[in-house]
């Protein structure tokens, strides 16, 4: 009974994102207690929970479906950072906002994408594998791509970003995988609730960043919202187009579209808050991204779920 409630609450993640976004801007004090120092802890807990849900099959699947997973991960890091840089250039974003947009575009897929793929009745196992591989690859690619695409706006230290991702992503993820390998019973019990715990921490991180940057966000909401919308609409569309061009099945196209269109915004916020602490506008696109990509993904999931089962399998 409790597990069913937790699962249902997790599936309502897009709704919680919107409510938290509104509450953070209307009543910022409700999230300011979370604090910038605890963002890394929250992200580490999310990665630990993700690791506890992974089994040997998730790693084996990478070798069984290398084409689809490889295409998804390549699209994640080839399409989104370049698209984010193009959006920033075409919209003439201020340097801090441009760096934040490129940073979140260079992040891997997040656990929220797995929830949305489930809601869309896509291939959840494939989504998990793509998230796993892109998260590991991000340890190197996110710092490199951020420095490459955003370095002309502001100084970017890729080595500092690399160390940050290593500690808050790879280490807790590895601990979770090892825990599941040697203590499967306790990991299984914990993993039943880890998606909900992950959602709670993502919401706290989003709420804190939106609350802390309220004045800046409201003063720049038009260009900020437009740029983040363009980033994610483009990500979903380009991810789907890439999958269609390579002849993937329809459920694989949708899974890849969601994986490319949705980033680990929590990681973006953690990196922006820690490594660009003196630049208050850098985390804002990351925080707004967490809300917007959930809304777009949820809308697509509802549309795709309404299609007849035979069409979904085409």
KEDO-349976 format. One record per residue (C-alpha): residue number from 1; chain; y, z negated, x negated. Coordinates in pm, 1 decimal. Layout:
<NUM A <Y Z X>> ...
END
This chain:
<1 A <0.0 0.0 0.0>> <2 A <245.3 -99.8 -275.2>> <3 A <149.4 207.2 -481.2>> <4 A <214.0 435.3 -181.5>> <5 A <558.8 282.7 -134.2>> <6 A <633.2 326.4 -504.8>> <7 A <519.0 689.9 -491.2>> <8 A <729.4 761.4 -184.0>> <9 A <1034.2 597.0 -339.3>> <10 A <986.2 810.7 -650.9>> <11 A <971.0 1128.4 -442.7>> <12 A <1311.2 1040.0 -294.6>> <13 A <1466.2 1050.5 -642.3>> <14 A <1712.9 1331.5 -552.5>> <15 A <1849.7 1124.4 -263.3>> <16 A <1887.8 817.5 -484.7>> <17 A <2072.3 1030.1 -743.2>> <18 A <2334.7 1135.5 -490.6>> <19 A <2377.1 783.5 -352.9>> <20 A <2408.7 636.1 -703.2>> <21 A <2663.8 903.7 -799.0>> <22 A <2878.9 823.5 -498.2>> <23 A <2845.3 446.9 -540.9>> <24 A <2931.9 464.8 -912.5>> <25 A <3256.4 651.4 -841.0>> <26 A <3354.1 441.8 -537.3>> <27 A <3250.1 102.5 -675.3>> <28 A <3211.6 135.2 -1055.5>> <29 A <3167.5 -239.8 -1105.3>> <30 A <2822.0 -208.7 -948.5>> <31 A <2695.9 -29.0 -1262.5>> <32 A <2924.2 -134.4 -1545.7>> <33 A <2704.6 -439.4 -1607.7>> <34 A <2430.8 -209.6 -1742.4>> <35 A <2623.5 -147.4 -2063.7>> <36 A <2620.3 126.7 -2324.6>> <37 A <2394.3 -79.5 -2552.1>> <38 A <2108.7 -75.3 -2299.4>> <39 A <2097.7 303.0 -2250.6>> <40 A <1863.8 344.4 -2549.2>> <41 A <1638.7 68.1 -2415.6>> <42 A <1626.1 234.4 -2074.3>> <43 A <1540.4 571.7 -2223.4>> <44 A <1275.1 411.4 -2443.1>> <45 A <1112.5 253.3 -2136.3>> <46 A <1113.2 594.3 -1964.7>> <47 A <941.3 757.3 -2263.3>> <48 A <691.3 470.8 -2288.2>> <49 A <602.7 518.9 -1921.3>> <50 A <563.0 892.2 -1972.7>> <51 A <330.0 831.3 -2265.8>> <52 A <110.9 599.9 -2057.2>> <53 A <54.6 876.1 -1800.4>> <54 A <-70.9 1124.5 -2062.4>> <55 A <-439.3 1177.5 -2127.3>> <56 A <-640.3 1391.7 -2365.6>> <57 A <-652.8 1661.5 -2096.2>> <58 A <-274.2 1700.0 -2111.6>> <59 A <-294.4 1782.0 -2483.1>> <60 A <-602.5 2004.4 -2441.8>> <61 A <-425.9 2200.2 -2167.9>> <62 A <-164.1 2308.6 -2421.7>> <63 A <-435.3 2504.1 -2603.2>> <64 A <-593.1 2631.3 -2280.5>> <65 A <-265.2 2771.0 -2141.8>> <66 A <-67.3 2852.9 -2456.8>> <67 A <104.0 3158.6 -2306.2>> <68 A <255.5 2981.1 -2007.0>> <69 A <342.1 2657.3 -2187.4>> <70 A <476.4 2843.4 -2489.4>> <71 A <689.3 3064.3 -2266.1>> <72 A <825.1 2760.3 -2083.1>> <73 A <914.2 2570.9 -2400.5>> <74 A <1067.6 2877.9 -2566.3>> <75 A <1270.2 2947.9 -2253.1>> <76 A <1384.5 2585.3 -2248.5>> <77 A <1530.1 2606.4 -2597.7>> <78 A <1626.0 2974.1 -2613.6>> <79 A <1782.2 3019.1 -2270.1>> <80 A <1952.3 2691.0 -2183.6>> <81 A <2149.7 2613.5 -2503.0>> <82 A <2272.1 2974.3 -2527.6>> <83 A <2358.0 2978.7 -2157.4>> <84 A <2537.5 2644.1 -2187.1>> <85 A <2742.0 2773.2 -2482.3>> <86 A <2830.0 3089.3 -2287.6>> <87 A <2937.5 2889.3 -1979.9>> <88 A <3154.4 2664.1 -2198.7>> <89 A <3316.5 2968.7 -2361.7>> <90 A <3373.5 3168.7 -2042.7>> <91 A <3518.8 2870.1 -1856.5>> <92 A <3734.0 2766.9 -2151.5>> <93 A <3611.9 2407.2 -2141.8>> <94 A <3794.4 2142.5 -2344.9>> <95 A <3604.7 2066.1 -2669.7>> <96 A <3460.7 1731.8 -2559.3>> <97 A <3337.2 1870.4 -2228.7>> <98 A <3194.2 2178.0 -2402.1>> <99 A <2998.3 1962.4 -2648.2>> <100 A <2858.5 1750.1 -2363.5>> <101 A <2750.7 2059.5 -2169.4>> <102 A <2583.5 2215.2 -2473.2>> <103 A <2418.3 1884.1 -2562.5>> <104 A <2251.4 1842.8 -2224.2>> <105 A <2157.9 2213.5 -2223.3>> <106 A <1979.9 2156.6 -2556.4>> <107 A <1772.8 1865.3 -2423.2>> <108 A <1406.3 1904.7 -2321.1>> <109 A <1270.8 1889.0 -1970.1>> <110 A <1264.6 1541.5 -1818.1>> <111 A <1029.0 1345.1 -1597.3>> <112 A <1244.8 1432.9 -1295.3>> <113 A <1121.9 1791.9 -1324.2>> <114 A <763.3 1672.5 -1275.7>> <115 A <866.0 1502.6 -950.7>> <116 A <1042.2 1816.0 -824.6>> <117 A <745.4 2039.3 -917.0>> <118 A <525.1 1804.8 -712.7>> <119 A <763.5 1831.9 -417.7>> <120 A <762.7 2211.9 -452.3>> <121 A <381.0 2211.9 -455.0>> <122 A <388.2 2377.5 -793.7>> <123 A <151.7 2319.8 -1085.2>> <124 A <218.1 1955.9 -1170.9>> <125 A <-29.0 1945.0 -1460.8>> <126 A <142.4 2247.9 -1615.0>> <127 A <482.3 2085.4 -1563.5>> <128 A <367.9 1767.4 -1738.0>> <129 A <233.9 1969.3 -2031.5>> <130 A <560.3 2164.0 -2063.7>> <131 A <760.2 1840.2 -2052.6>> <132 A <531.9 1686.7 -2314.7>> <133 A <561.8 1977.9 -2558.6>> <134 A <935.5 2029.7 -2505.5>> <135 A <996.8 1655.7 -2559.2>> <136 A <813.7 1662.4 -2892.4>> <137 A <981.4 1985.5 -3002.1>> <138 A <1321.6 1843.1 -2900.3>> <139 A <1307.0 1595.1 -3187.4>> <140 A <1401.3 1886.6 -3413.4>> <141 A <1546.4 2145.7 -3177.3>> <142 A <1800.7 1937.7 -2983.9>> <143 A <1996.3 1826.8 -3294.4>> <144 A <1971.2 2174.2 -3449.2>> <145 A <2082.5 2363.9 -3138.8>> <146 A <2362.1 2118.5 -3057.1>> <147 A <2496.9 2151.3 -3410.2>> <148 A <2460.6 2529.2 -3401.9>> <149 A <2626.8 2594.2 -3066.3>> <150 A <2874.1 2304.2 -3051.2>> <151 A <2963.1 2246.3 -3416.2>> <152 A <3269.9 2470.0 -3397.5>> <153 A <3416.9 2250.6 -3119.8>> <154 A <3370.0 1912.7 -3286.3>> <155 A <3184.5 1776.0 -3592.1>> <156 A <2816.3 1729.4 -3501.6>> <157 A <2577.2 1533.4 -3726.0>> <158 A <2230.1 1681.9 -3661.2>> <159 A <2059.1 1426.4 -3885.7>> <160 A <2203.0 1135.2 -3685.5>> <161 A <2093.2 1303.5 -3362.0>> <162 A <1746.8 1355.0 -3511.0>> <163 A <1714.1 985.9 -3599.3>> <164 A <1835.2 887.0 -3253.1>> <165 A <1576.9 1105.0 -3077.9>> <166 A <1305.5 986.6 -3313.9>> <167 A <1359.3 620.8 -3217.6>> <168 A <1429.4 651.0 -2846.0>> <169 A <1192.3 938.6 -2761.7>> <170 A <910.4 1001.2 -3006.8>> <171 A <830.9 640.5 -3101.3>> <172 A <796.8 497.6 -2746.2>> <173 A <618.0 816.0 -2631.4>> <174 A <363.8 772.0 -2911.2>> <175 A <319.7 402.4 -2828.5>> <176 A <250.6 495.5 -2465.4>> <177 A <-8.2 758.8 -2562.4>> <178 A <-183.4 515.8 -2799.9>> <179 A <-177.2 243.6 -2534.4>> <180 A <-340.5 478.4 -2283.9>> <181 A <-600.5 581.2 -2541.3>> <182 A <-714.4 232.5 -2642.9>> <183 A <-625.4 26.7 -2333.1>> <184 A <-681.3 274.8 -2048.1>> <185 A <-731.1 16.2 -1775.4>> <186 A <-398.3 -161.1 -1821.2>> <187 A <-224.6 172.5 -1888.2>> <188 A <-361.0 310.8 -1561.7>> <189 A <-229.8 11.0 -1369.1>> <190 A <109.4 37.3 -1536.0>> <191 A <130.7 416.2 -1498.0>> <192 A <100.1 382.5 -1120.2>> <193 A <448.7 232.1 -1123.1>> <194 A <596.7 390.6 -1436.6>> <195 A <742.1 693.7 -1249.6>> <196 A <938.0 459.0 -1022.0>> <197 A <1050.6 248.7 -1320.2>> <198 A <1161.4 570.5 -1493.0>> <199 A <1359.8 672.2 -1185.4>> <200 A <1527.5 329.8 -1173.1>> <201 A <1636.2 349.9 -1537.1>> <202 A <1758.8 707.8 -1498.4>> <203 A <1966.4 598.9 -1200.2>> <204 A <2108.8 303.1 -1393.7>> <205 A <2203.8 528.2 -1685.2>> <206 A <2363.8 785.7 -1452.4>> <207 A <2545.9 514.7 -1259.7>> <208 A <2679.0 350.3 -1574.7>> <209 A <2809.6 672.6 -1731.4>> <210 A <2972.1 788.7 -1407.3>> <211 A <3128.0 445.3 -1354.0>> <212 A <3250.3 414.1 -1713.6>> <213 A <3402.0 765.7 -1709.3>> <214 A <3528.6 753.4 -1352.0>> <215 A <3893.9 828.7 -1426.9>> <216 A <3815.8 1116.8 -1661.0>> <217 A <3559.6 1264.0 -1422.8>> <218 A <3788.3 1251.1 -1121.0>> <219 A <4075.5 1399.2 -1323.2>> <220 A <3857.8 1694.0 -1429.8>> <221 A <3612.3 1715.9 -1143.4>> <222 A <3674.7 2082.9 -1055.0>> <223 A <3598.8 2236.4 -1394.5>> <224 A <3334.4 1973.8 -1473.4>> <225 A <3143.4 2034.3 -1149.8>> <226 A <3177.5 2412.5 -1174.2>> <227 A <3047.9 2423.2 -1531.9>> <228 A <2746.8 2197.6 -1462.3>> <229 A <2662.3 2395.4 -1146.5>> <230 A <2679.2 2719.7 -1343.8>> <231 A <2458.1 2572.1 -1616.2>> <232 A <2180.6 2468.1 -1380.2>> <233 A <2193.9 2756.5 -1133.3>> <234 A <2164.7 2985.3 -1434.3>> <235 A <1878.8 2780.5 -1577.6>> <236 A <1670.7 2794.1 -1259.8>> <237 A <1738.4 3167.1 -1210.5>> <238 A <1680.4 3269.4 -1571.9>> <239 A <1364.3 3058.7 -1598.1>> <240 A <1222.1 3224.4 -1285.4>> <241 A <1322.6 3571.3 -1407.8>> <242 A <1160.2 3515.3 -1746.6>> <243 A <835.3 3407.9 -1579.9>> <244 A <844.5 3704.1 -1338.8>> <245 A <905.1 3953.1 -1620.5>> <246 A <595.8 3827.3 -1803.6>> <247 A <378.3 3859.7 -1492.1>> <248 A <307.8 3493.3 -1417.4>> <249 A <170.7 3387.2 -1078.5>> <250 A <416.8 3263.3 -819.8>> <251 A <339.9 2893.1 -856.0>> <252 A <372.8 2929.4 -1233.9>> <253 A <707.7 3105.4 -1192.4>> <254 A <837.3 2820.0 -983.3>> <255 A <707.4 2557.0 -1221.7>> <256 A <871.4 2731.4 -1516.1>> <257 A <1195.8 2775.2 -1320.9>> <258 A <1213.1 2402.0 -1251.9>> <259 A <1124.0 2309.7 -1609.5>> <260 A <1394.6 2535.7 -1753.7>> <261 A <1655.8 2443.4 -1492.9>> <262 A <1616.2 2065.3 -1523.3>> <263 A <1700.2 1881.2 -1844.3>> <264 A <1640.8 1529.0 -1968.3>> <265 A <1994.4 1422.4 -1878.8>> <266 A <1913.4 1062.7 -1967.6>> <267 A <1851.1 1169.9 -2325.9>> <268 A <2176.9 1365.3 -2322.5>> <269 A <2368.7 1060.6 -2200.1>> <270 A <2204.2 833.4 -2456.5>> <271 A <2285.0 1068.5 -2745.5>> <272 A <2639.1 1134.4 -2621.4>> <273 A <2715.9 764.2 -2572.4>> <274 A <2579.6 668.0 -2913.9>> <275 A <2681.4 955.9 -3140.1>> <276 A <3009.0 1056.3 -2973.9>> <277 A <3125.1 705.4 -2885.8>> <278 A <3491.4 780.1 -2967.2>> <279 A <3491.3 1094.1 -2750.5>> <280 A <3490.4 966.7 -2390.8>> <281 A <3438.8 1300.4 -2215.3>> <282 A <3118.3 1408.7 -2395.4>> <283 A <2875.1 1204.4 -2176.3>> <284 A <3034.4 1318.6 -1847.0>> <285 A <2857.6 1659.0 -1816.1>> <286 A <2526.4 1486.5 -1895.1>> <287 A <2575.1 1230.6 -1615.0>> <288 A <2679.9 1491.6 -1359.9>> <289 A <2389.8 1710.8 -1471.0>> <290 A <2142.4 1440.6 -1365.4>> <291 A <2271.7 1456.3 -1008.6>> <292 A <2323.3 1831.4 -977.8>> <293 A <1993.0 1950.8 -1120.9>> <294 A <1808.6 1715.7 -883.1>> <295 A <1999.9 1856.4 -586.0>> <296 A <1931.2 2218.3 -681.0>> <297 A <1567.5 2145.8 -764.1>> <298 A <1513.1 1955.8 -439.5>> <299 A <1668.4 2237.7 -235.2>> <300 A <1437.5 2491.3 -399.7>> <301 A <1139.3 2259.6 -351.6>> <302 A <1210.0 2233.0 22.5>> <303 A <1246.5 2611.3 52.2>> <304 A <925.0 2678.5 -135.5>> <305 A <725.1 2414.8 53.6>> <306 A <806.8 2584.3 384.0>> <307 A <637.4 2907.2 280.4>> <308 A <280.2 2970.3 404.2>> <309 A <7.5 2860.0 162.6>> <310 A <-111.7 3218.4 104.5>> <311 A <234.6 3322.7 -12.2>> <312 A <263.2 3024.7 -244.2>> <313 A <-52.3 3139.0 -421.9>> <314 A <65.7 3497.2 -479.7>> 
END
